[in-house]
């Protein structure tokens, strides 16, 4: 599966959220500059990427609580920073956007393949699959 334009936006959002995680004190407005530069060729994607970043930031406590409950024996602190933030984006998309569930999960898995470890894709897929199943009960 090739990268869609929206995949690029998700990738940029992941980079911002990764930085948020490592530097909680950083100025959140820097994200917008980064996204504009990173997605300079696709100005229409900046808004989508920014909506993912803002959405995860705004709902992070709720998202993290849901993830912690869904991920059984995995505390978020123990997860790799990349995996944790991919899961946050995927969960945000599942909960708050009109992205179809399967698409949100596939996109998250693609990010995990590209940026995570050998086990990330399977890990992300497993948690988001369970999350989607629980939401649909």
C-alpha positions as CSV (number, residue, x, y, z in Angstrom):
1,X,0.0,0.0,0.0
2,X,1.6,3.3,-1.1
3,X,1.5,6.4,1.0
4,X,-1.5,8.5,0.5
5,X,-1.3,12.2,1.0
6,X,-3.1,11.8,4.3
7,X,-0.5,9.3,5.3
8,X,2.0,12.1,5.0
9,X,-0.1,14.3,7.2
10,X,-0.3,11.5,9.8
11,X,3.5,11.1,9.6
12,X,4.0,14.8,10.3
13,X,1.5,14.7,13.2
14,X,3.4,11.7,14.7
15,X,6.6,13.7,14.5
16,X,5.0,16.6,16.4
17,X,3.4,14.3,19.1
18,X,6.7,12.5,19.5
19,X,8.4,15.8,20.2
20,X,5.6,16.8,22.6
21,X,6.2,13.6,24.5
22,X,9.9,14.1,24.8
23,X,9.7,17.9,25.5
24,X,6.5,18.5,27.4
25,X,7.6,22.1,28.1
26,X,8.1,23.1,24.4
27,X,5.9,25.8,22.9
28,X,2.9,24.0,21.3
29,X,2.8,26.7,18.6
30,X,6.0,25.5,17.1
31,X,4.1,22.5,15.8
32,X,2.2,24.7,13.3
33,X,5.5,26.0,11.9
34,X,6.9,22.5,11.6
35,X,3.8,21.2,9.9
36,X,3.7,24.1,7.4
37,X,7.4,23.5,6.5
38,X,7.0,19.7,6.4
39,X,3.9,19.7,4.3
40,X,4.8,22.8,2.2
41,X,3.8,21.1,-1.0
42,X,0.4,20.2,0.3
43,X,-1.1,23.2,2.1
44,X,-4.5,21.4,2.4
45,X,-2.8,18.7,4.5
46,X,-1.5,21.1,7.1
47,X,-5.1,21.5,8.4
48,X,-5.6,17.8,8.6
49,X,-2.3,17.2,10.4
50,X,-2.9,20.1,12.8
51,X,-6.4,18.7,13.6
52,X,-4.8,15.4,14.5
53,X,-2.2,17.1,16.7
54,X,-4.7,19.4,18.4
55,X,-7.2,16.5,18.8
56,X,-4.6,14.2,20.5
57,X,-3.3,17.1,22.7
58,X,-6.8,18.1,23.7
59,X,-8.1,14.6,24.5
60,X,-4.9,13.0,25.6
61,X,-6.0,12.1,29.1
62,X,-9.1,10.4,27.8
63,X,-7.2,8.7,25.0
64,X,-4.5,7.5,27.4
65,X,-7.0,6.2,29.9
66,X,-8.9,4.2,27.1
67,X,-5.6,2.9,25.7
68,X,-4.4,1.8,29.2
69,X,-7.7,-0.1,29.7
70,X,-7.6,-1.7,26.2
71,X,-3.9,-2.6,26.4
72,X,-4.3,-4.8,29.4
73,X,-0.9,-5.3,30.9
74,X,0.8,-2.5,29.1
75,X,1.2,0.8,30.9
76,X,1.6,3.7,28.5
77,X,4.9,4.6,30.2
78,X,6.3,1.2,29.2
79,X,5.5,1.6,25.6
80,X,8.0,2.9,23.1
81,X,7.4,6.6,22.5
82,X,6.7,5.9,18.8
83,X,4.1,3.2,19.5
84,X,2.4,5.3,22.2
85,X,1.9,8.2,19.9
86,X,0.8,6.1,16.9
87,X,-1.8,4.6,19.2
88,X,-2.9,8.0,20.3
89,X,-3.4,9.1,16.7
90,X,-5.2,5.9,15.8
91,X,-7.5,6.1,18.9
92,X,-8.2,9.8,18.2
93,X,-9.2,9.0,14.6
94,X,-11.4,6.1,15.8
95,X,-13.2,8.2,18.4
96,X,-13.4,11.7,17.0
97,X,-13.2,11.7,13.2
98,X,-15.2,10.3,10.4
99,X,-12.2,8.2,9.2
100,X,-13.5,4.6,8.8
101,X,-12.3,2.4,11.5
102,X,-10.4,0.0,9.3
103,X,-8.7,2.9,7.5
104,X,-7.6,4.5,10.8
105,X,-6.2,1.1,12.0
106,X,-4.4,0.4,8.7
107,X,-2.9,3.9,8.7
108,X,-1.6,3.4,12.2
109,X,-0.2,0.0,11.3
110,X,1.6,1.6,8.3
111,X,3.1,4.3,10.6
112,X,4.2,1.5,13.0
113,X,5.9,-0.4,10.2
114,X,7.7,2.7,9.1
115,X,8.8,4.1,12.4
116,X,8.5,1.4,15.0
117,X,10.4,-1.7,15.9
118,X,9.9,-5.2,14.4
119,X,7.0,-5.8,16.8
120,X,5.3,-2.4,16.6
121,X,2.9,-3.1,13.7
122,X,1.5,-6.2,15.3
123,X,1.3,-4.5,18.7
124,X,-0.5,-1.4,17.3
125,X,-2.8,-3.6,15.2
126,X,-3.8,-5.8,18.2
127,X,-4.6,-2.9,20.5
128,X,-6.6,-0.8,18.0
129,X,-8.5,-3.9,16.8
130,X,-9.5,-4.6,20.3
131,X,-10.4,-1.0,20.9
132,X,-12.6,-1.0,17.8
133,X,-14.3,-4.3,18.8
134,X,-15.0,-2.9,22.3
135,X,-16.4,0.3,20.8
136,X,-18.8,-1.7,18.6
137,X,-20.2,-3.9,21.4
